[in-house]
Amino acid sequence: MMVSGDDNVIKLIEVNQKNIFKVLSLSKTLDDYQQTCVAPNAVSLAQAYVSPQAWPRAIEVDGEIVGFVMLSLDDSDVDLSDQPAYHLWRFMIAKPHQSKGYGKKVLDLIVEKAKADGRKYLYTSCEMGGTMPFAFYTSYGFIDTHVVDDGEEVLKLKLD
């Protein structure tokens, strides 16, 4: 999956032997607050290894690994009326690559995949100790469900 724009080509690529150490090192670039908002990529990849519903991908911009995203393809935790759905399980952009518009473009790719796979909703959840990432998600169009799961606010995006 890829998108071009503003002279950057953004791709979601499989995590493999060639890029795994770069993906793992990205977590260290986050500031202290951001590290409380997302699990280290090592934990995410360990969960992906034992979770058949996980869809982990490295975020590549112009050939450089700049982030990590992981979907849960299992919608059993989602309201029956919102199924089928995907859950954006993990999402991070390395600190040096933030505020460049990559996050929105990655969400565009995730929404494109979800629509192509016939999903009705995309869910996510986030920590509410600061304004981010909640403000990022709501500015994209996610709505607050006012449900708290494991200390995180649950958000959803209707896919038209």
TORVEX-394434 format. One record per residue: residue number from 1; x, y, z of N, C-alpha, C, O in turn. Coordinates in pm, 1 decimal, decimal comma, padded with zeros to 6 digits. Example, Ala and Ser with C-alpha at 12.3 -4.5 7.8 and 13.67 -1.06 7.14 Angstrom:
// TORVEX-394434
  pos      n.px      n.py      n.pz     ca.px     ca.py     ca.pz      c.px      c.py      c.pz      o.px      o.py      o.pz
    1   01319,0  -00569,0   00780,0   01230,0  -00450,0   00780,0   01320,0  -00330,0   00780,0   01423,6  -00331,9   00846,5
    2   01285,0  -00225,0   00708,0   01367,0  -00106,0   00714,0   01290,0   00003,0   00787,0   01340,9   00113,8   00803,9
// end
This chain:
// TORVEX-394434
  pos      n.px      n.py      n.pz     ca.px     ca.py     ca.pz      c.px      c.py      c.pz      o.px      o.py      o.pz
    1   00084,9  -00116,9   00000,0   00000,0   00000,0   00000,0   00089,5   00123,2   00000,0   00189,2   00129,4   00071,9
    2   00051,7   00221,7  -00082,6   00129,6   00344,2  -00082,8   00046,2   00461,9  -00129,1  -00056,5   00446,6  -00195,2
    3   00094,0   00580,6  -00091,9   00031,8   00705,1  -00133,6   00144,1   00804,2  -00163,4   00246,8   00804,8  -00095,4
    4   00124,6   00886,8  -00263,9   00220,8   00990,5  -00297,5   00158,4   01125,5  -00274,7   00036,4   01140,8  -00280,7
    5   00240,4   01221,3  -00249,1   00193,6   01358,1  -00232,2   00300,1   01442,5  -00167,1   00380,9   01393,0  -00088,6
    6   00300,2   01569,7  -00199,8   00400,7   01660,8  -00145,8   00541,6   01605,2  -00165,9   00627,8   01620,1  -00079,2
    7   00564,1   01541,9  -00279,1   00694,6   01487,3  -00315,7   00741,8   01373,3  -00226,4   00860,1   01339,4  -00229,5
    8   00653,4   01312,8  -00146,8   00688,8   01199,2  -00063,3   00605,2   01079,2  -00101,9   00485,2   01091,1  -00127,0
    9   00669,3   00962,9  -00106,5   00598,5   00837,7  -00129,4   00594,8   00763,6   00003,4   00698,4   00728,4   00059,8
   10   00473,0   00740,5   00052,2   00454,1   00672,5   00180,4   00400,5   00533,4   00153,3   00303,0   00515,9   00080,3
   11   00466,4   00433,4   00213,9   00427,4   00293,5   00195,6   00411,9   00226,5   00331,5   00481,5   00259,8   00427,4
   12   00320,1   00132,3   00337,6   00308,6   00042,3   00451,1   00367,1  -00089,9   00405,9   00311,9  -00155,8   00317,8
   13   00478,4  -00129,1   00465,6   00549,7  -00248,3   00420,6   00560,3  -00349,6   00534,5   00553,9  -00314,0   00652,2
   14   00576,6  -00474,7   00497,6   00591,3  -00579,9   00598,0   00718,5  -00557,5   00678,9   00820,8  -00513,2   00626,6
   15   00709,7  -00588,8   00806,5   00828,0  -00588,5   00890,9   00901,2  -00718,4   00861,2   00842,0  -00826,2   00865,2
   16   01030,3  -00707,9   00831,3   01107,6  -00825,4   00792,1   01247,4  -00821,0   00852,8   01279,0  -00730,3   00929,9
   17   01330,3  -00917,7   00818,7   01465,8  -00924,7   00874,6   01549,1  -00802,1   00837,7   01638,2  -00762,4   00912,8
   18   01520,6  -00743,5   00724,5   01598,7  -00629,0   00676,7   01566,3  -00500,6   00754,4   01654,6  -00417,1   00774,0
   19   01441,1  -00483,8   00798,8   01402,6  -00357,0   00861,1   01363,9  -00366,6   01008,2   01333,2  -00264,5   01069,8
   20   01364,6  -00485,8   01065,6   01312,9  -00502,2   01201,6   01388,0  -00418,0   01304,4   01325,5  -00361,5   01394,0
   21   01519,1  -00408,4   01293,8   01593,3  -00333,7   01394,9   01568,3  -00183,9   01383,4   01571,5  -00113,0   01484,0
   22   01544,1  -00136,0   01265,0   01507,0   00004,7   01247,7   01369,4   00029,0   01310,9   01349,9   00128,4   01380,8
   23   01273,7  -00062,1   01286,2   01140,0  -00049,1   01345,8   01150,9  -00050,2   01497,9   01085,9   00030,4   01564,4
   24   01230,7  -00138,9   01553,5   01246,2  -00147,4   01698,6   01306,7  -00020,1   01756,5   01267,4   00023,2   01864,8
   25   01400,7   00039,6   01686,6   01470,9   00158,2   01737,9   01383,8   00283,9   01737,5   01415,4   00380,3   01807,1
   26   01276,1   00284,6   01661,1   01191,8   00404,2   01651,5   01129,7   00443,7   01784,7   01110,0   00562,6   01810,0
   27   01098,7   00347,9   01869,5   01034,8   00377,5   01998,8   01121,9   00468,4   02084,3   01070,1   00548,8   02161,8
   28   01252,9   00456,6   02071,3   01345,8   00536,9   02151,9   01343,5   00684,7   02112,7   01393,2   00768,5   02188,0
   29   01287,3   00718,2   01997,2   01286,4   00857,7   01952,4   01173,7   00938,1   02016,0   01176,4   01061,1   02011,9
   30   01074,1   00870,9   02075,0   00958,9   00939,2   02132,3   00995,2   01006,8   02263,9   01080,4   00958,2   02338,2
   31   00929,2   01120,6   02292,4   00953,1   01185,6   02421,0   00882,4   01106,1   02531,5   00808,5   01011,4   02504,6
   32   00907,4   01147,2   02656,1   00855,0   01070,9   02770,6   00703,5   01056,7   02766,7   00651,2   00947,7   02790,3
   33   00632,1   01165,0   02737,2   00485,7   01157,7   02731,9   00440,0   01063,7   02620,6   00351,3   00981,0   02642,0
   34   00499,2   01075,6   02503,0   00459,3   00990,8   02390,7   00482,4   00843,3   02422,1   00406,1   00757,5   02377,5
   35   00586,0   00814,0   02497,7   00612,7   00674,7   02533,5   00504,8   00617,6   02626,2   00489,4   00495,8   02636,0
   36   00430,5   00705,3   02694,1   00319,4   00656,5   02776,5   00194,7   00631,3   02691,9   00100,3   00567,0   02737,8
   37   00194,2   00681,9   02568,8   00075,8   00672,0   02482,0   00077,0   00549,3   02392,1  -00028,4   00507,9   02343,6
   38   00192,5   00490,7   02369,0   00200,8   00376,9   02277,1   00304,7   00278,2   02329,2   00411,2   00317,4   02377,0
   39   00272,3   00151,3   02319,2   00365,6   00046,7   02362,3   00490,0   00049,8   02274,2   00482,8   00089,8   02158,0
   40   00604,1   00007,8   02328,9   00724,1  -00002,4   02245,4   00698,3  -00096,8   02127,5   00622,4  -00193,0   02138,9
   41   00761,8  -00068,1   02015,8   00741,3  -00151,0   01897,1   00782,1  -00296,1   01920,9   00727,3  -00386,5   01857,7
   42   00876,8  -00319,5   02010,6   00915,2  -00457,8   02042,4   00796,8  -00533,3   02102,7   00774,3  -00649,8   02069,9
   43   00721,9  -00468,0   02189,8   00604,0  -00530,4   02250,4   00497,8  -00555,2   02143,3   00436,4  -00661,8   02139,3
   44   00476,9  -00456,5   02057,2   00377,5  -00471,5   01950,2   00411,8  -00588,0   01859,2   00324,3  -00666,8   01823,4
   45   00538,3  -00599,6   01821,4   00577,7  -00709,0   01731,9   00568,4  -00844,2   01802,0   00535,9  -00944,4   01738,3
   46   00596,3  -00848,3   01931,4   00578,1  -00973,0   02007,0   00430,3  -01011,5   02008,8   00396,0  -01128,4   01991,0
   47   00342,4  -00912,3   02030,4   00198,7  -00940,2   02027,7   00155,1  -00986,3   01889,1   00072,9  -01077,2   01877,0
   48   00208,6  -00925,3   01786,2   00174,0  -00964,5   01649,2   00215,5  -01108,8   01621,7   00145,5  -01182,1   01551,7
   49   00328,3  -01148,4   01676,7   00379,2  -01283,5   01655,7   00283,8  -01389,7   01709,5   00272,4  -01498,1   01652,3
   50   00214,5  -01358,4   01820,6   00125,7  -01456,8   01882,7  -00022,2  -01428,2   01856,9  -00108,8  -01499,9   01906,9
   51  -00051,0  -01324,6   01779,9  -00189,7  -01285,4   01752,2  -00217,8  -01294,8   01603,1  -00174,5  -01208,5   01526,8
   52  -00289,9  -01398,3   01560,1  -00315,0  -01413,3   01416,2  -00395,0  -01298,3   01355,8  -00391,7  -01278,5   01234,3
   53  -00467,0  -01221,9   01438,5  -00546,7  -01111,6   01387,1  -00464,0  -00984,2   01366,0  -00515,9  -00886,1   01312,8
   54  -00336,1  -00983,9   01406,6  -00252,3  -00864,5   01395,4  -00204,0  -00844,7   01251,2  -00171,8  -00940,3   01180,6
   55  -00200,1  -00718,7   01210,4  -00150,3  -00678,4   01078,8  -00047,5  -00566,8   01101,9  -00081,3  -00448,8   01092,4
   56   00078,8  -00604,1   01132,3   00181,9  -00503,8   01161,0   00250,7  -00459,0   01031,6   00276,6  -00539,5   00942,1
   57   00280,1  -00327,2   01023,8   00348,1  -00273,1   00906,8   00442,8  -00161,3   00947,9   00412,9  -00081,2   01036,4
   58   00557,3  -00157,9   00881,6   00649,4  -00045,0   00895,7   00599,6   00065,7   00803,6   00546,0   00039,1   00696,0
   59   00617,6   00188,7   00846,4   00582,2   00304,1   00764,1   00711,0   00352,9   00699,6   00807,0   00389,1   00767,7
   60   00710,9   00353,0   00567,4   00828,5   00393,2   00490,9   00796,7   00519,3   00412,0   00695,1   00526,0   00342,8
   61   00883,3   00618,7   00422,4   00870,2   00742,0   00344,9   00996,9   00758,3   00262,8   01106,6   00770,9   00317,2
   62   00980,6   00757,9   00132,8   01094,2   00774,4   00040,9   01210,4   00681,4   00075,9   01326,8   00721,4   00072,9
   63   01176,8   00557,0   00109,1   01278,3   00455,7   00136,2   01328,6   00450,7   00279,5   01408,8   00363,4   00312,6
   64   01284,1   00541,7   00365,8   01328,5   00545,1   00505,2   01214,6   00501,3   00597,4   01101,0   00546,3   00581,9
   65   01245,2   00413,5   00693,3   01146,9   00369,1   00791,5   01129,0   00481,7   00894,3   01223,9   00521,9   00961,7
   66   01004,1   00531,9   00904,6   00977,7   00646,3   00993,0   00870,7   00617,6   01098,0   00844,4   00702,3   01183,4
   67   00809,2   00500,9   01093,4   00703,1   00472,2   01188,3   00657,5   00327,7   01182,2   00712,5   00245,1   01109,3
   68   00555,0   00300,3   01261,6   00500,6   00165,0   01274,7   00350,4   00175,3   01297,0   00302,9   00263,3   01368,8
   69   00276,8   00084,9   01235,1   00132,6   00079,9   01252,6   00091,3  -00067,5   01260,0   00150,2  -00153,3   01194,3
   70  -00011,3  -00094,9   01341,4  -00060,9  -00231,7   01349,9  -00212,2  -00228,4   01366,7  -00265,3  -00160,6   01454,6
   71  -00278,9  -00301,9   01281,8  -00423,4  -00319,4   01290,2  -00455,5  -00450,7   01358,6  -00377,6  -00545,8   01353,2
   72  -00570,7  -00454,9   01422,8  -00630,1  -00581,0   01463,7  -00742,1  -00607,3   01363,8  -00833,2  -00526,0   01348,2
   73  -00734,5  -00719,9   01297,6  -00834,9  -00755,4   01197,0  -00954,9  -00825,1   01259,9  -01050,6  -00859,7   01190,7
   74  -00949,6  -00845,6   01392,4  -01057,6  -00910,1   01466,9  -01151,2  -00802,9   01521,2  -01106,5  -00712,3   01591,4
   75  -01278,2  -00811,5   01490,6  -01373,4  -00710,3   01537,0  -01466,6  -00762,5   01646,1  -01575,0  -00707,5   01665,6
   76  -01426,7  -00866,6   01716,9  -01515,4  -00925,6   01817,8  -01541,8  -00831,2   01935,3  -01641,4  -00848,3   02005,6
   77  -01456,3  -00733,3   01958,0  -01477,6  -00636,5   02066,2  -01562,8  -00517,6   02023,0  -01593,6  -00430,2   02104,0
   78  -01600,6  -00514,5   01896,3  -01673,9  -00401,2   01839,2  -01823,3  -00428,8   01846,4  -01867,5  -00542,5   01829,7
   79  -01899,7  -00324,8   01871,2  -02046,2  -00333,5   01870,0  -02092,7  -00410,9   01746,1  -02041,7  -00387,4   01636,5
   80  -02187,4  -00501,2   01761,7  -02237,0  -00579,5   01647,3  -02288,1  -00490,8   01534,4  -02271,2  -00524,7   01417,3
   81  -02350,1  -00378,1   01567,4  -02405,0  -00289,8   01464,1  -02295,9  -00219,0   01384,5  -02323,2  -00165,2   01277,2
   82  -02171,7  -00218,1   01435,8  -02060,4  -00153,6   01365,5  -01971,9  -00253,7   01291,2  -01875,2  -00214,0   01226,2
   83  -02003,2  -00380,8   01299,9  -01923,3  -00482,4   01230,8  -01965,0  -00492,3   01085,2  -02081,7  -00469,9   01052,8
   84  -01872,4  -00525,3   00997,4  -01731,9  -00554,8   01021,6  -01649,5  -00427,3   01041,1  -01679,7  -00322,3   00984,4
   85  -01545,3  -00439,4   01122,4  -01460,7  -00325,0   01154,5  -01316,6  -00371,2   01175,4  -01289,6  -00489,3   01197,1
   86  -01226,7  -00276,2   01168,3  -01087,5  -00298,7   01207,5  -01059,3  -00209,7   01327,5  -01128,3  -00110,6   01351,5
   87  -00957,5  -00247,0   01401,4  -00913,3  -00166,4   01515,4  -00768,3  -00125,3   01491,0  -00681,3  -00210,0   01470,9
   88  -00743,6   00004,9   01493,0  -00607,7   00056,8   01483,6  -00543,5   00034,8   01619,9  -00566,4   00110,8   01714,0
   89  -00463,4  -00069,7   01628,6  -00411,3  -00119,2   01755,4  -00290,7  -00037,6   01799,6  -00281,0  -00000,3   01916,5
   90  -00199,8  -00009,6   01708,8  -00079,7   00067,7   01739,4  -00049,4   00161,1   01622,0  -00074,2   00128,1   01506,0
   91   00004,6   00278,1   01655,1   00038,8   00375,8   01551,7   00138,7   00474,2   01609,8   00111,1   00541,6   01709,0
   92   00254,3   00481,4   01547,1   00353,7   00578,0   01592,1   00437,6   00625,8   01474,5   00467,1   00551,3   01381,2
   93   00474,5   00752,7   01482,7   00569,1   00813,3   01389,5   00687,5   00858,3   01474,6   00668,6   00921,4   01578,6
   94   00809,6   00826,2   01431,0   00929,0   00866,3   01505,5   00931,0   01018,0   01523,6   00891,2   01092,6   01434,3
   95   00977,0   01061,7   01638,2   00975,9   01203,3   01673,7   01035,8   01293,9   01564,2   00976,2   01397,4   01534,4
   96   01150,0   01260,0   01503,3   01206,6   01349,1   01401,6   01119,7   01362,3   01275,6   01142,6   01451,2   01193,6
   97   01021,3   01275,1   01260,4   00937,8   01275,4   01139,8   00794,8   01321,4   01167,0   00709,5   01315,0   01078,5
   98   00768,7   01367,5   01288,5   00635,0   01415,8   01322,1   00613,9   01557,0   01267,2   00709,4   01628,8   01237,5
   99   00487,3   01594,7   01254,7   00446,1   01727,2   01206,1   00484,3   01750,3   01059,8   00506,6   01863,7   01017,5
  100   00491,3   01642,8   00984,7   00519,4   01652,5   00841,0   00401,0   01605,2   00757,2   00410,2   01599,3   00634,6
  101   00289,1   01571,1   00823,3   00170,7   01524,5   00752,4   00169,3   01374,8   00725,5   00076,9   01324,8   00661,5
  102   00269,5   01302,9   00772,8   00276,3   01158,6   00746,8   00164,0   01083,3   00817,6   00108,8   00988,2   00762,4
  103   00130,1   01125,1   00939,2   00026,6   01055,7   01015,5  -00105,9   01052,8   00942,4  -00169,6   00947,8   00933,6
  104  -00148,1   01166,4   00889,8  -00273,4   01173,8   00815,3  -00267,8   01085,1   00691,0  -00364,9   01016,6   00658,9
  105  -00155,6   01086,4   00622,0  -00142,6   01004,7   00501,0  -00145,3   00855,0   00533,9  -00198,8   00775,1   00457,1
  106  -00087,8   00818,0   00647,4  -00093,9   00677,1   00689,6  -00238,1   00639,8   00722,2  -00284,3   00532,1   00684,4
  107  -00309,4   00727,6   00791,9  -00451,0   00699,4   00818,3  -00529,0   00686,5   00688,0  -00617,9   00602,1   00677,5
  108  -00496,9   00769,1   00588,5  -00561,1   00756,2   00456,8  -00540,1   00615,5   00400,5  -00632,9   00555,7   00346,2
  109  -00418,0   00562,9   00413,6  -00388,8   00427,6   00364,5  -00465,9   00321,7   00442,7  -00516,7   00225,9   00384,5
  110  -00474,5   00338,7   00573,8  -00547,1   00242,9   00658,2  -00695,9   00245,3   00622,5  -00759,3   00140,3   00611,4
  111  -00750,9   00364,9   00604,6  -00892,4   00377,4   00566,7  -00915,0   00314,0   00429,3  -01015,4   00245,8   00408,5
  112  -00823,6   00335,8   00336,6  -00833,6   00275,6   00203,0  -00836,9   00122,9   00213,0  -00917,8   00058,0   00146,7
  113  -00748,2   00065,0   00296,6  -00745,7  -00080,9   00315,8  -00876,9  -00128,7   00377,5  -00935,6  -00226,7   00331,7
  114  -00922,4  -00058,8   00481,6  -01045,0  -00100,2   00550,7  -01164,5  -00097,4   00455,6  -01245,8  -00189,9   00455,5
  115  -01175,3   00006,5   00376,0  -01285,5   00015,0   00278,9  -01274,5  -00096,2   00175,4  -01374,4  -00160,4   00142,7
  116  -01154,4  -00119,5   00123,5  -01134,2  -00225,0   00023,4  -01169,6  -00362,5   00079,4  -01213,6  -00450,9   00005,8
  117  -01150,2  -00379,8   00210,3  -01181,7  -00506,8   00276,5  -01325,8  -00512,2   00325,5  -01364,1  -00607,5   00393,3
  118  -01406,6  -00410,8   00292,1  -01548,6  -00412,1   00325,5  -01582,3  -00377,3   00469,3  -01689,7  -00413,0   00517,8
  119  -01491,8  -00307,9   00538,7  -01518,6  -00270,4   00678,0  -01611,8  -00149,4   00682,4  -01608,7  -00065,0   00592,9
  120  -01694,8  -00141,0   00786,8  -01786,0  -00028,1   00806,3  -01726,3   00079,3   00896,6  -01757,4   00197,5   00882,4
  121  -01639,3   00037,1   00990,5  -01580,9   00129,3   01087,6  -01434,2   00097,8   01109,9  -01388,3  -00014,8   01091,0
  122  -01362,3   00201,4   01150,9  -01226,0   00186,6   01199,9  -01227,3   00238,3   01344,0  -01264,2   00353,0   01369,3
  123  -01187,6   00154,2   01436,2  -01181,8   00190,0   01578,1  -01037,3   00214,4   01618,4  -00944,8   00162,4   01555,9
  124  -01018,8   00292,6   01721,7  -00889,3   00306,1   01787,4  -00915,4   00346,4   01931,5  -01029,8   00370,1   01970,4
  125  -00810,4   00354,2   02009,5  -00822,3   00404,1   02146,3  -00695,7   00482,2   02176,8  -00590,6   00459,3   02116,8
  126  -00707,3   00574,9   02271,2  -00589,8   00655,4   02303,5  -00592,2   00699,6   02448,9  -00696,9   00707,7   02513,0
  127  -00473,2   00727,6   02497,4  -00450,0   00779,3   02630,8  -00499,4   00923,0   02634,7  -00487,0   00995,5   02536,0
  128  -00555,1   00964,7   02747,4  -00615,5   01097,7   02755,2  -00542,7   01193,3   02849,7  -00600,8   01293,0   02892,6
  129  -00417,0   01165,0   02882,9  -00343,4   01250,9   02973,9  -00304,7   01385,1   02915,1  -00281,2   01480,1   02989,7
  130  -00297,4   01395,3   02784,4  -00262,4   01519,2   02715,6  -00354,8   01539,4   02597,6  -00447,7   01461,5   02576,9
  131  -00330,0   01642,9   02520,6  -00418,3   01670,0   02406,4  -00392,7   01576,1   02289,0  -00483,7   01549,0   02210,7
  132  -00271,9   01526,8   02276,2  -00241,7   01433,6   02169,0  -00240,3   01293,3   02227,6  -00203,9   01279,9   02344,5
  133  -00275,7   01191,4   02158,2  -00314,4   01185,3   02017,9  -00463,9   01207,8   01992,5  -00508,9   01204,3   01878,0
  134  -00541,0   01231,0   02100,8  -00685,8   01249,0   02087,2  -00719,4   01356,6   01983,5  -00804,5   01334,5   01897,4
  135  -00654,1   01471,3   01991,0  -00682,3   01581,7   01898,3  -00649,8   01543,2   01754,4  -00720,0   01583,7   01661,7
  136  -00544,0   01465,5   01735,4  -00507,6   01418,4   01601,2  -00619,6   01332,3   01543,4  -00662,0   01352,8   01429,7
  137  -00666,9   01236,8   01621,6  -00771,4   01146,7   01572,5  -00903,7   01219,2   01546,9  -00968,6   01196,5   01444,8
  138  -00943,1   01306,1   01639,4  -01070,5   01376,4   01618,9  -01061,7   01474,1   01502,3  -01161,1   01495,8   01433,1
  139  -00944,8   01533,5   01479,0  -00931,1   01623,4   01363,0  -00940,3   01544,9   01232,6  -00976,3   01600,9   01129,0
  140  -00908,5   01416,8   01236,8  -00920,3   01331,6   01118,0  -01065,1   01290,2   01093,2  -01102,1   01257,9   00980,3
  141  -01146,8   01291,2   01197,9  -01287,6   01253,4   01182,4  -01335,6   01145,7   01277,5  -01453,7   01110,9   01276,4
  142  -01247,1   01092,2   01359,5  -01289,6   00995,1   01460,6  -01380,7   01064,4   01560,7  -01363,2   01182,1   01591,9
  143  -01479,2   00988,6   01610,8  -01566,0   01044,0   01714,7  -01543,1   00966,7   01844,3  -01512,5   00847,4   01844,0
  144  -01558,8   01037,7   01952,8  -01541,4   00981,0   02085,7  -01665,7   00899,4   02119,9  -01777,3   00950,9   02114,6
  145  -01646,9   00773,5   02154,8  -01759,5   00687,9   02191,4  -01795,7   00704,1   02339,1  -01899,6   00655,0   02383,2
  146  -01711,6   00771,6   02414,4  -01727,3   00789,0   02559,5  -01719,3   00656,2   02633,6  -01767,7   00642,9   02746,0
  147  -01657,3   00558,8   02568,6  -01628,0   00430,3   02631,6  -01479,6   00431,3   02666,3  -01396,2   00471,5   02585,2
  148  -01447,6   00386,9   02786,9  -01308,5   00376,6   02829,2  -01274,9   00228,2   02840,2  -01345,1   00152,4   02907,2
  149  -01167,2   00187,9   02774,0  -01123,2   00049,2   02775,6  -00977,1   00046,3   02818,6  -00890,6   00103,8   02752,5
  150  -00951,1  -00020,0   02927,8  -00814,5  -00032,1   02979,4  -00748,0   00105,3   02996,1  -00629,2   00122,0   02968,2
  151  -00826,0   00202,1   03041,7  -00774,0   00335,2   03067,8  -00762,0   00425,6   02946,1  -00711,7   00537,5   02956,5
  152  -00807,6   00378,3   02831,8  -00798,9   00457,4   02708,9  -00938,7   00487,6   02654,7  -01029,8   00405,4   02664,1
  153  -00953,3   00606,5   02598,2  -01078,0   00648,1   02536,5  -01092,0   00577,4   02400,9  -00997,7   00576,0   02321,8
  154  -01208,7   00519,2   02374,2  -01233,3   00447,9   02248,4  -01295,3   00546,1   02148,0  -01391,2   00616,9   02179,0
  155  -01238,6   00548,1   02028,6  -01284,1   00635,1   01920,5  -01321,8   00548,5   01800,8  -01272,7   00436,7   01785,2
  156  -01410,8   00602,6   01715,8  -01444,6   00526,8   01594,8  -01463,8   00622,6   01478,6  -01499,4   00739,2   01495,5
  157  -01438,6   00568,7   01359,6  -01450,9   00643,5   01235,0  -01542,4   00565,4   01142,4  -01514,6   00449,8   01110,3
  158  -01651,3   00627,5   01099,3  -01741,9   00563,3   01003,6  -01679,0   00571,7   00866,0  -01635,2   00678,1   00822,1
  159  -01675,2   00457,8   00798,9  -01616,3   00450,7   00664,2  -01727,4   00452,6   00562,3  -01804,1   00356,8   00552,4
  160  -01737,3   00558,5   00487,4  -01845,1   00571,0   00386,8  -01800,1   00519,3   00252,2  -01877,1   00521,9   00156,2
// end
